[in-house]
Amino acid sequence: MSSTDVQTIVIGAGVVGLAVAASLSKAGREVYVLEANAAIGQGVSSRNSEVIHAGIYYHPGSLKAKVCVRGKKLLYAHCEKHNVAAKAIGKLIVATSNDERDALNKLHQRALKNGVDDTVLIDKDTALAMQPGLRCVAALHSPSTGIIDSHSLMVSLHGEIENHGGLVINQTPVTAIDPAGNHFSVSTGGNSPTKLTCTEVINCTGLNAVPLANRISTLATHSIPKARFAKGNYFRLQGRAPFNSLIYPAPVTGGLGVHLTIDIGGQARFGPDVEWLATESTDLTTFSQDQFDYRVNPQRADRFYAAIRKYWPDLPDNALQPDYSGIRPKIERSDGGEIDFEISTHATHGIKGLINLYGIESPGLTSSLAIAEIVTSALTA
C-alpha cells in the first residue's frame, strides 16, 4: 500500500459532497474527493425528484429550514452563473377537502416563519384558473419552487473543484478511518487499495454516512444516530400532464405525499411514496447501498392512482408506468426529537477536523450549497 498526504478528504461525490469540496477548494484547501462508484452522483443524487424546494415544510429554526431557504437562493444564482438548467415553475399544495384547509393555513404560517415570504393562499377558482383539470377546494401557491438538471449541477461543481486544484477520485471506497493525533489515516479499497493521510475528513456519503461513521476507530458511538431507510417509488406518466407546475397534496407522515413533478425535459412523474425498509438486521460495519432493491413494484401503482385522483380525477387508466426509486437516508435519535439534518463537528464528538453529515435527505439537493457554507465555516473558523 502506498501513502499520500492531502489536507482535506471529502468522502462521497454526490451533490452535497461535491458542493462541500468545491467550497473548500475555493477557500484554498487542497481537497481530494473519494467516491466508491465509477462516476459522480450515482447514489442518492441520481434518484431524486430534481425539485428546488422553497423551505415551506420544515420546523421553524431547524437546520433543514435554514439551509433550504438559504440554499435555494444560492442554487438559483449558481445555475445562472454556470448555465445549469433550472426554472422556477412554481408549486401548488392542494387541499382536496375542507378538512385539509387547516393544514394549508399551518403550512403558510410555517413558510413565513422560515423566511419564505412569497407563498400565497388561493381559493379554488384561482387555483383552477392557474391549473385547469385540478380538483381542490383551496391551495397554497409557492412561486419560487422550481426544477433543476441535477446532473448538470454536479458537473458544474466537479468543474469548480478541478479549477481550484482539487481532485475527484472514483472507484475508491473508504474502508476505514483512523484518527491519529492531529491527522487521519484513511484506508481505501477498490482496484488499488491505498492509505491516505490528511488533517480533515468530511463524511458526505448519504446512505453510507452512519455505516461509515461506525468504521471510524475512535468515534464515540453515542455521537452516531441510528440509520433508517425509506424507499420512495416513482411512476412516470405516459403522455403529457395538463399541468405546467408542480402539484403536491397535503403532506403525509414520512414524506410529502404522492405529488406531480415535471423534469427539465417536460416528463411528468408521480411520487415518491413511502416504503420503510427493515434495518434491524443490517450490519452497519459492512453495509453497502448495493444491497438495496431499487426495482419498482408495478402493483404499487394501484395506490398511486387512488392518491393522484384526489387532485387529478381525470388521470387515465393505465397511464402510469414504473419509473425509478430512491432511498432516503433518514436518522433517529434516542430522545425521539424531531428529525433534522445533522452536521456533526468537533463540538459534538470531540475529534478535531472530522465532520459527519447525517440524514441528508430531501431537501438535500436544494440545501447543498448552504450546507457547504456551514462546513467550510466550521473548518476555517
C-alpha positions as CSV (number, residue, x, y, z in Angstrom):
1,M,0.0,0.0,0.0
2,S,1.2,3.5,-0.8
3,S,0.8,6.7,1.2
4,T,-0.2,10.1,0.0
5,D,-0.7,13.3,2.1
6,V,-3.5,15.8,1.4
7,Q,-5.1,18.5,3.5
8,T,-8.8,17.6,3.2
9,I,-10.6,14.4,2.2
10,V,-14.3,14.6,1.3
11,I,-15.9,11.2,1.1
12,G,-18.8,10.9,-1.3
13,A,-19.2,12.6,-4.8
14,G,-22.9,13.2,-4.6
15,V,-24.3,16.7,-4.9
16,V,-23.6,17.6,-1.2
17,G,-20.0,16.1,-1.3
18,L,-19.2,18.0,-4.5
19,A,-20.7,21.2,-3.1
20,V,-18.6,20.9,0.1
21,A,-15.4,20.1,-1.9
22,A,-16.0,23.0,-4.3
23,S,-16.5,25.4,-1.4
24,L,-13.4,24.1,0.4
25,S,-11.3,24.2,-2.8
26,K,-12.3,27.8,-3.4
27,A,-11.4,28.6,0.2
28,G,-7.8,27.5,-0.6
29,R,-7.8,23.9,0.7
30,E,-6.1,21.0,-1.1
31,V,-9.1,18.6,-1.5
32,Y,-9.5,15.0,-2.6
33,V,-13.0,13.7,-3.1
34,L,-13.1,9.9,-2.7
35,E,-16.1,8.2,-4.4
36,A,-16.9,4.5,-4.3
37,N,-18.8,4.4,-7.6
38,A,-17.5,4.7,-11.1
39,A,-18.7,8.2,-11.6
40,I,-20.0,11.2,-9.6
41,G,-23.6,11.4,-8.5
42,Q,-24.5,7.7,-8.7
43,G,-26.0,7.4,-5.2
44,V,-28.9,9.3,-3.7
45,S,-28.2,12.2,-6.0
46,S,-29.2,10.2,-9.1
47,R,-32.5,9.2,-7.6
48,N,-34.3,12.3,-6.5
49,S,-37.2,14.4,-7.9
50,E,-34.9,17.3,-9.0
51,V,-37.1,19.8,-7.3
52,I,-35.7,23.1,-5.9
53,H,-37.7,23.4,-2.6
54,A,-38.8,26.7,-1.2
55,G,-38.5,25.8,2.5
56,I,-42.1,25.5,3.5
57,Y,-42.4,22.2,5.3
58,Y,-39.6,22.2,7.8
59,H,-39.8,23.0,11.5
60,P,-39.0,26.7,12.1
61,G,-35.5,27.1,13.5
62,S,-34.4,23.7,12.2
63,L,-31.3,23.2,10.2
64,K,-33.4,21.9,7.3
65,A,-35.4,25.1,7.2
66,K,-32.3,27.3,7.4
67,V,-30.2,25.6,4.7
68,C,-33.2,25.1,2.4
69,V,-34.1,28.7,2.3
70,R,-30.5,29.8,2.0
71,G,-29.7,27.0,-0.4
72,K,-32.5,27.9,-2.8
73,K,-31.1,31.4,-3.2
74,L,-27.6,30.1,-3.7
75,L,-28.7,27.4,-6.1
76,Y,-30.6,29.7,-8.5
77,A,-27.6,32.1,-8.5
78,H,-25.2,29.2,-9.2
79,C,-27.3,27.8,-12.0
80,E,-27.5,31.2,-13.7
81,K,-23.7,31.7,-13.4
82,H,-22.8,28.3,-14.7
83,N,-25.6,27.8,-17.3
84,V,-27.2,24.9,-15.4
85,A,-30.8,24.4,-16.5
86,A,-33.1,25.4,-13.7
87,K,-36.6,27.0,-13.7
88,A,-38.9,28.4,-11.0
89,I,-42.1,26.8,-12.4
90,G,-43.9,27.1,-9.0
91,K,-45.9,24.6,-7.0
92,L,-49.5,24.3,-5.8
93,I,-50.0,22.4,-2.5
94,V,-53.7,21.5,-2.7
95,A,-56.4,20.8,-0.2
96,T,-58.9,18.3,-1.7
97,S,-61.3,18.5,1.2
98,N,-62.4,21.2,3.7
99,D,-60.7,19.1,6.4
100,E,-57.3,19.9,4.8
101,R,-57.8,23.7,4.7
102,D,-56.3,24.0,8.2
103,A,-53.2,22.1,7.0
104,L,-52.7,24.7,4.3
105,N,-53.0,27.6,6.7
106,K,-50.4,26.0,9.0
107,L,-48.0,25.4,6.1
108,H,-48.4,29.0,5.1
109,Q,-47.6,30.2,8.6
110,R,-44.7,27.9,8.8
111,A,-43.4,29.2,5.5
112,L,-43.5,32.8,6.8
113,K,-41.7,31.8,10.0
114,N,-39.0,30.1,7.8
115,G,-38.4,33.3,5.8
116,V,-40.3,32.1,2.7
117,D,-42.2,35.3,2.0
118,D,-43.7,34.6,-1.4
119,T,-46.3,31.9,-0.7
120,V,-49.9,32.8,-1.2
121,L,-53.1,31.1,-0.1
122,I,-55.5,31.0,-3.0
123,D,-59.1,29.9,-3.5
124,K,-60.5,27.1,-5.7
125,D,-61.3,29.4,-8.6
126,T,-57.9,30.9,-8.7
127,A,-56.2,27.5,-8.5
128,L,-58.3,26.1,-11.3
129,A,-57.6,29.2,-13.4
130,M,-53.9,28.5,-13.0
131,Q,-54.1,24.7,-13.5
132,P,-57.2,23.6,-15.3
133,G,-58.0,19.9,-14.6
134,L,-57.1,20.2,-11.0
135,R,-59.5,19.2,-8.2
136,C,-59.2,21.2,-5.0
137,V,-61.1,23.4,-2.6
138,A,-58.1,25.7,-1.9
139,A,-54.3,25.8,-2.5
140,L,-51.1,27.3,-1.3
141,H,-49.0,28.7,-4.1
142,S,-45.2,28.7,-3.9
143,P,-43.9,30.5,-6.9
144,S,-40.2,30.1,-6.1
145,T,-40.3,26.3,-6.1
146,G,-38.6,25.0,-9.2
147,I,-36.9,22.2,-11.1
148,I,-33.2,21.6,-12.0
149,D,-31.0,19.4,-14.1
150,S,-29.2,17.8,-11.1
151,H,-26.6,16.0,-13.3
152,S,-25.5,19.3,-14.9
153,L,-25.3,20.9,-11.4
154,M,-22.9,18.2,-10.3
155,V,-20.8,18.5,-13.4
156,S,-20.5,22.2,-12.7
157,L,-19.4,21.6,-9.1
158,H,-16.9,19.0,-10.3
159,G,-15.5,21.6,-12.7
160,E,-15.2,24.1,-9.8
161,I,-13.3,21.6,-7.8
162,E,-10.8,20.8,-10.5
163,N,-10.4,24.5,-11.5
164,H,-9.3,25.2,-7.9
165,G,-6.8,22.4,-7.7
166,G,-9.0,19.7,-6.2
167,L,-9.3,16.1,-7.4
168,V,-12.3,13.7,-7.6
169,I,-11.1,10.0,-7.4
170,N,-13.8,7.5,-8.4
171,Q,-13.9,3.7,-7.7
172,T,-12.2,4.4,-4.3
173,P,-14.4,3.1,-1.5
174,V,-13.3,4.1,2.0
175,T,-12.9,1.1,4.3
176,A,-11.6,2.6,7.5
177,I,-10.8,5.9,9.1
178,D,-8.3,6.1,12.0
179,P,-7.8,9.4,13.8
180,A,-4.2,9.6,15.0
181,G,-3.1,12.8,16.8
182,N,-3.5,15.7,14.5
183,H,-4.2,13.8,11.4
184,F,-6.3,10.9,9.9
185,S,-5.3,7.7,8.2
186,V,-7.9,6.9,5.5
187,S,-7.9,3.4,4.1
188,T,-9.5,2.7,0.7
189,G,-10.3,-0.4,-1.3
190,G,-11.0,-0.8,-5.0
191,N,-8.6,-1.9,-7.6
192,S,-5.7,0.0,-6.0
193,P,-6.0,-0.1,-2.2
194,T,-4.4,2.9,-0.6
195,K,-3.8,4.6,2.7
196,L,-4.0,8.4,2.6
197,T,-3.2,10.8,5.4
198,C,-5.0,14.1,5.9
199,T,-5.9,16.6,8.5
200,E,-9.6,16.9,7.7
201,V,-12.3,14.4,6.8
202,I,-15.8,15.2,5.8
203,N,-18.2,12.3,5.6
204,C,-20.8,13.1,2.8
205,T,-21.8,9.6,1.9
206,G,-25.6,9.8,2.2
207,L,-26.9,6.3,2.7
208,N,-23.5,5.3,3.9
209,A,-23.0,8.1,6.4
210,V,-24.0,6.2,9.5
211,P,-22.3,3.0,8.4
212,L,-19.1,4.8,7.6
213,A,-19.2,6.7,10.9
214,N,-19.3,3.3,12.6
215,R,-16.0,2.5,11.0
216,I,-14.2,5.5,12.4
217,S,-12.0,3.8,15.0
218,T,-12.2,6.3,18.0
219,L,-15.6,7.9,17.3
220,A,-17.9,7.6,20.3
221,T,-20.9,5.5,19.4
222,H,-23.3,7.8,21.3
223,S,-22.5,10.6,18.8
224,I,-23.8,8.4,15.9
225,P,-27.5,8.4,15.2
226,K,-29.5,5.3,14.2
227,A,-29.9,4.8,10.5
228,R,-33.3,4.3,8.9
229,F,-34.0,3.9,5.2
230,A,-37.2,4.8,3.4
231,K,-37.7,3.8,-0.2
232,G,-39.6,6.1,-2.5
233,N,-41.1,4.8,-5.7
234,Y,-41.9,6.9,-8.8
235,F,-44.2,6.2,-11.7
236,R,-43.9,8.2,-14.9
237,L,-46.9,9.4,-16.9
238,Q,-47.5,8.2,-20.4
239,G,-48.2,11.4,-22.4
240,R,-48.2,14.9,-21.1
241,A,-49.9,16.1,-17.9
242,P,-52.3,19.0,-18.2
243,F,-50.3,21.0,-15.6
244,N,-47.3,23.3,-16.0
245,S,-46.3,23.5,-12.4
246,L,-45.7,21.0,-9.6
247,I,-48.8,19.7,-7.7
248,Y,-48.4,18.5,-4.1
249,P,-51.1,17.1,-1.8
250,A,-51.2,17.8,1.9
251,P,-48.1,16.2,3.4
252,V,-48.2,12.7,4.9
253,T,-46.1,11.0,7.7
254,G,-42.6,10.3,6.4
255,G,-42.9,12.3,3.2
256,L,-44.8,14.9,1.2
257,G,-47.4,12.6,-0.4
258,V,-47.6,11.3,-3.9
259,H,-47.0,14.5,-5.9
260,L,-46.6,15.5,-9.5
261,T,-43.2,16.7,-10.6
262,I,-42.1,17.8,-14.1
263,D,-38.5,17.5,-15.1
264,I,-36.5,19.9,-17.3
265,G,-37.4,17.8,-20.3
266,G,-41.1,18.1,-19.6
267,Q,-41.6,14.5,-18.4
268,A,-44.2,14.2,-15.7
269,R,-43.8,11.7,-12.9
270,F,-45.6,10.9,-9.7
271,G,-44.0,10.0,-6.3
272,P,-42.5,9.3,-4.1
273,D,-44.5,7.1,-1.8
274,V,-43.0,5.9,1.5
275,E,-41.8,2.3,1.9
276,W,-39.9,1.7,5.1
277,L,-37.1,-0.8,4.8
278,A,-36.0,-3.1,7.6
279,T,-32.7,-2.1,9.2
280,E,-32.7,-4.1,12.5
281,S,-30.7,-6.9,10.9
282,T,-28.4,-4.7,9.0
283,D,-24.7,-4.9,9.9
284,L,-23.7,-1.2,9.6
285,T,-20.0,-2.1,9.8
286,T,-20.2,-4.0,6.5
287,F,-23.1,-2.1,4.9
288,S,-23.2,-1.3,1.2
289,Q,-26.0,0.6,-0.6
290,D,-25.8,-2.1,-3.3
291,Q,-27.8,-4.3,-1.0
292,F,-31.0,-2.3,-1.8
293,D,-33.5,-3.4,-4.4
294,Y,-34.3,-0.4,-6.5
295,R,-36.9,-2.1,-8.6
296,V,-40.4,-0.5,-8.6
297,N,-43.1,-3.0,-8.0
298,P,-45.8,-2.3,-10.6
299,Q,-48.5,-3.4,-8.1
300,R,-47.9,-0.2,-6.1
301,A,-49.5,1.7,-9.0
302,D,-53.0,1.0,-7.5
303,R,-52.2,3.2,-4.5
304,F,-50.8,5.9,-6.8
305,Y,-54.0,6.0,-8.9
306,A,-56.1,6.5,-5.8
307,A,-53.8,9.2,-4.3
308,I,-53.4,11.1,-7.6
309,R,-57.1,11.1,-8.5
310,K,-57.9,13.0,-5.3
311,Y,-56.4,16.1,-7.1
312,W,-56.4,15.0,-10.7
313,P,-59.7,13.0,-11.2
314,D,-59.2,12.6,-15.0
315,L,-56.0,10.6,-14.7
316,P,-56.5,8.0,-17.4
317,D,-56.4,4.3,-16.6
318,N,-53.1,2.5,-17.4
319,A,-51.3,5.9,-17.7
320,L,-48.7,5.1,-15.1
321,Q,-45.5,3.1,-15.8
322,P,-42.9,2.1,-13.2
323,D,-40.0,4.6,-13.4
324,Y,-37.4,4.6,-10.7
325,S,-36.9,4.6,-6.9
326,G,-34.7,6.2,-4.4
327,I,-33.7,5.6,-0.8
328,R,-33.9,8.3,1.8
329,P,-31.1,8.2,4.4
330,K,-33.2,9.0,7.5
331,I,-31.9,9.0,11.0
332,E,-33.3,8.6,14.5
333,R,-32.1,9.9,17.9
334,S,-32.8,8.1,21.2
335,D,-34.5,11.2,22.6
336,G,-37.3,10.9,20.0
337,G,-37.0,14.5,18.9
338,E,-38.0,15.9,15.5
339,I,-35.6,14.6,12.9
340,D,-33.4,17.1,11.2
341,F,-30.2,17.3,9.1
342,E,-27.2,16.8,11.3
343,I,-23.8,18.3,10.8
344,S,-21.7,16.6,13.5
345,T,-18.5,18.5,14.2
346,H,-15.7,18.6,16.8
347,A,-18.1,20.3,19.2
348,T,-20.4,17.2,19.0
349,H,-17.9,14.3,19.0
350,G,-14.6,15.8,20.1
351,I,-12.4,14.8,17.1
352,K,-10.9,17.9,15.5
353,G,-11.1,18.0,11.7
354,L,-13.9,15.4,11.4
355,I,-17.3,16.3,10.1
356,N,-20.1,13.8,9.6
357,L,-23.2,14.7,7.6
358,Y,-26.2,12.6,8.8
359,G,-29.7,12.3,7.4
360,I,-29.2,14.5,4.4
361,E,-32.3,13.5,2.5
362,S,-34.8,16.0,0.9
363,P,-34.2,18.9,0.6
364,G,-30.5,18.0,0.4
365,L,-30.2,18.9,-3.3
366,T,-31.7,22.4,-2.6
367,S,-29.6,22.8,0.5
368,S,-26.3,21.6,-0.9
369,L,-24.6,24.9,-1.3
370,A,-25.8,26.2,2.1
371,I,-24.6,23.0,3.8
372,A,-21.2,23.6,2.1
373,E,-21.1,27.1,3.5
374,I,-21.6,25.7,7.0
375,V,-18.9,23.0,6.6
376,T,-16.4,25.5,5.2
377,S,-17.1,27.9,8.1
378,A,-16.7,25.2,10.7
379,L,-13.3,24.2,9.3
380,T,-12.0,27.7,8.6
381,A,-13.1,29.4,11.8
